[in-house]
Amino acid sequence: MRRYSDRRGRSWDVLVGRESFGAFYAIFVPAAGNPEAARQALLEADSQLRADAELGELTESQLHDLLERSEPKV
């Protein structure tokens, strides 16, 4: 998990989640008073280990892009 602040200054905890069909997602969980709802974005990884590594290697700019293309977590 890592803490991330978006371009609007909202804080998120970003972690890896897995769907029952095996896809891995970056889950953006609102943190530190962020009033937004949780969001998710599909990762390219095909294993938990690779998903964790992919998330850990993303730059702040790449996290901005990932959040931009994310969808509400339902």
Residue pairs with C-beta under 8 A, 6 or more apart in sequence:
1 13
1 14
1 15
2 13
2 14
2 15
2 55
2 56
3 11
3 12
3 13
3 14
3 31
4 11
4 12
4 13
4 14
4 28
4 60
4 63
4 67
5 11
5 12
6 12
6 64
6 67
7 64
10 30
10 34
10 36
11 30
11 31
11 32
11 33
11 34
12 28
12 29
12 30
12 31
12 34
12 67
13 28
13 29
13 31
14 26
14 27
14 28
14 29
14 55
14 63
15 26
15 27
15 29
15 55
16 24
16 25
16 26
16 27
16 43
16 48
16 51
16 52
16 55
17 24
17 25
17 26
17 27
17 40
18 24
18 25
18 48
18 51
19 25
23 42
23 43
24 42
24 43
24 45
24 46
24 47
24 48
24 50
24 51
25 40
25 41
25 42
25 43
26 40
26 41
26 43
26 55
26 66
26 70
27 38
27 39
27 40
27 73
28 38
28 39
28 40
28 41
28 67
28 70
28 73
29 38
30 36
30 37
30 38
37 72
37 73
38 72
38 73
39 67
39 70
39 71
39 72
39 73
40 70
40 71
40 72
40 73
41 66
41 67
41 69
41 70
41 71
43 51
43 54
43 55
44 54
45 51
45 53
45 54
58 66
